[in-house]
Amino acid sequence: MKQKLMWVIWPSFLMAGVLELLVFAVIDPQDMNWFGQSFEMSRQQVYTLGFAVFWFVIALSGALTLFLSLTPSEVNKTPL
């Protein structure tokens, strides 16, 4: 179980870092608006929140891929 968790968490961490670099190389957090209102967060807070969201979404995608790669018998015998 730990090995499969690392198959998802580690690559998603690396890709979240790459996506963070790509997105924030183009977008300045101070220029962003949310429904016409400017963000009340500092740049560092936006970078941190962005990284966490990117990491979560990519990890969720990897976990779904790993789950869909299981056979029906593996799914039925594995306790949650």
MIMIRO-140326 format. One record per residue: residue in one letter; x, y, z of N, C-alpha, C in turn. Coordinates in steps of 0.02 Angstrom, whole numbers. Each point is the difference from the previous one (the first is absolute). Layout:
BEGIN
[pt "A"; [X; Y; Z]; [X; Y; Z]; [X; Y; Z]]
...
This chain:
BEGIN
[pt "M"; [41; -60; 0]; [-41; 60; 0]; [43; 63; 0]]
[pt "K"; [54; 0; 40]; [44; 58; 3]; [34; 12; -68]]
[pt "Q"; [18; -54; -33]; [33; 6; -65]; [-48; 31; -51]]
[pt "K"; [-63; -22; -1]; [-48; 27; -46]; [-15; 74; 16]]
[pt "L"; [-1; 16; 64]; [-9; 70; 20]; [56; 44; -27]]
[pt "M"; [62; -25; 4]; [57; 38; -25]; [-1; 4; -76]]
[pt "W"; [-29; -50; -34]; [-7; 3; -73]; [-44; 59; -20]]
[pt "V"; [-45; 20; 44]; [-45; 56; -15]; [27; 65; 27]]
[pt "I"; [21; 1; 63]; [19; 63; 34]; [64; 31; -29]]
[pt "W"; [51; -39; -10]; [64; 29; -22]; [-3; 30; -70]]
[pt "P"; [-25; -36; -51]; [-5; 32; -66]; [-47; 60; -1]]
[pt "S"; [-54; -3; 39]; [-46; 57; 1]; [34; 60; 33]]
[pt "F"; [42; -11; 50]; [38; 55; 31]; [47; 33; -51]]
[pt "L"; [35; -42; -38]; [46; 27; -50]; [-37; 38; -55]]
[pt "M"; [-55; -27; -23]; [-39; 33; -53]; [-34; 63; 25]]
[pt "A"; [-20; 1; 63]; [-29; 61; 28]; [52; 56; 2]]
[pt "G"; [62; -18; 14]; [54; 49; -2]; [11; 28; -70]]
[pt "V"; [-1; -44; -49]; [8; 21; -70]; [-59; 45; -21]]
[pt "L"; [-61; -21; 17]; [-59; 39; -18]; [1; 67; 35]]
[pt "E"; [22; 2; 62]; [6; 63; 37]; [47; 48; -36]]
[pt "L"; [57; -26; -22]; [48; 42; -37]; [-30; 26; -65]]
[pt "L"; [-34; -43; -36]; [-28; 21; -65]; [-56; 51; 9]]
[pt "V"; [-45; -12; 47]; [-57; 45; 9]; [22; 68; 26]]
[pt "F"; [42; 0; 51]; [18; 63; 31]; [57; 35; -36]]
[pt "A"; [28; -30; -51]; [46; 36; -44]; [-39; 46; -46]]
[pt "V"; [-64; -17; -11]; [-42; 39; -45]; [-47; 46; 39]]
[pt "I"; [-24; -22; 58]; [-50; 37; 38]; [31; 28; 64]]
[pt "D"; [-13; 64; 11]; [22; 33; 62]; [-58; -3; 50]]
[pt "P"; [10; -29; 59]; [-56; -5; 48]; [-30; 68; 18]]
[pt "Q"; [38; 53; -3]; [-27; 66; 18]; [-48; 26; -53]]
[pt "D"; [3; -26; -61]; [-44; 22; -54]; [-63; -43; -6]]
[pt "M"; [-6; -50; 42]; [-58; -46; -5]; [-61; 30; 35]]
[pt "N"; [-59; -15; -27]; [-63; 23; 29]; [-45; -60; 11]]
[pt "W"; [-43; 3; 51]; [-48; -51; 15]; [-69; 33; 0]]
[pt "F"; [-39; -12; -52]; [-66; 30; -8]; [4; 77; 5]]
[pt "G"; [50; 29; -32]; [7; 72; -2]; [36; 29; 60]]
[pt "Q"; [14; -40; 50]; [35; 23; 60]; [72; -24; -1]]
[pt "S"; [45; 43; 22]; [70; -22; 2]; [11; -46; 60]]
[pt "F"; [50; -43; -5]; [16; -46; 54]; [27; 40; 60]]
[pt "E"; [-18; -23; 59]; [24; 31; 62]; [59; -40; 28]]
[pt "M"; [32; -40; -42]; [54; -42; 23]; [66; 24; -30]]
[pt "S"; [54; -15; 35]; [66; 18; -26]; [19; -48; -57]]
[pt "R"; [53; 18; -35]; [24; -43; -54]; [18; -69; 26]]
[pt "Q"; [35; -2; 56]; [21; -64; 27]; [-60; -44; 19]]
[pt "Q"; [-53; 30; 25]; [-59; -39; 17]; [-33; -28; -63]]
[pt "V"; [-2; 40; -53]; [-29; -23; -63]; [42; -56; -29]]
[pt "Y"; [66; 6; 3]; [45; -52; -25]; [-12; -65; 39]]
[pt "T"; [-5; 5; 66]; [-10; -59; 42]; [-67; -32; -14]]
[pt "L"; [-52; 40; -3]; [-67; -27; -14]; [-2; -31; -70]]
[pt "G"; [31; 33; -48]; [2; -28; -68]; [36; -66; -2]]
[pt "F"; [57; -5; 34]; [37; -63; 2]; [-42; -55; 32]]
[pt "A"; [-33; 16; 55]; [-41; -51; 34]; [-57; -24; -45]]
[pt "V"; [-32; 46; -35]; [-55; -19; -44]; [26; -41; -58]]
[pt "F"; [55; 21; -31]; [29; -38; -55]; [19; -71; 23]]
[pt "W"; [31; -5; 59]; [22; -64; 26]; [-61; -46; 13]]
[pt "F"; [-52; 28; 29]; [-59; -39; 15]; [-33; -26; -64]]
[pt "V"; [-8; 43; -49]; [-34; -21; -62]; [41; -52; -37]]
[pt "I"; [66; 8; -4]; [42; -48; -34]; [3; -66; 38]]
[pt "A"; [2; 3; 67]; [-1; -61; 40]; [-66; -37; -7]]
[pt "L"; [-55; 37; -3]; [-65; -31; -10]; [-3; -35; -68]]
[pt "S"; [28; 31; -50]; [3; -31; -66]; [42; -64; 1]]
[pt "G"; [57; 2; 33]; [43; -59; 5]; [-33; -56; 39]]
[pt "A"; [-35; 18; 54]; [-34; -50; 40]; [-56; -33; -39]]
[pt "L"; [-36; 40; -39]; [-53; -28; -42]; [28; -47; -53]]
[pt "T"; [56; 20; -30]; [33; -43; -49]; [22; -66; 32]]
[pt "L"; [29; 4; 59]; [22; -61; 36]; [-60; -44; 17]]
[pt "F"; [-55; 31; 22]; [-59; -39; 16]; [-29; -34; -62]]
[pt "L"; [-3; 35; -55]; [-28; -28; -61]; [44; -54; -30]]
[pt "S"; [63; -3; 20]; [45; -53; -25]; [-9; -66; 37]]
[pt "L"; [-37; 0; 55]; [-11; -61; 38]; [-50; -45; -35]]
[pt "T"; [9; -65; 9]; [-48; -48; -25]; [-60; -2; 48]]
[pt "P"; [-58; -25; -22]; [-57; -5; 44]; [13; -42; 63]]
[pt "S"; [40; -53; -7]; [13; -41; 58]; [44; 37; 51]]
[pt "E"; [46; 41; -24]; [41; 40; 46]; [-41; 52; 36]]
[pt "V"; [-48; 29; -35]; [-43; 51; 31]; [-44; -32; 54]]
[pt "N"; [-28; -58; -15]; [-47; -32; 46]; [34; -29; 62]]
[pt "K"; [63; -20; -4]; [33; -30; 58]; [38; 52; 42]]
[pt "T"; [10; 60; -26]; [38; 50; 36]; [-45; 40; 46]]
[pt "P"; [13; -1; 67]; [-41; 40; 46]; [19; 73; -6]]
[pt "L"; [-49; 43; 10]; [13; 72; 0]; [29; 18; 66]]
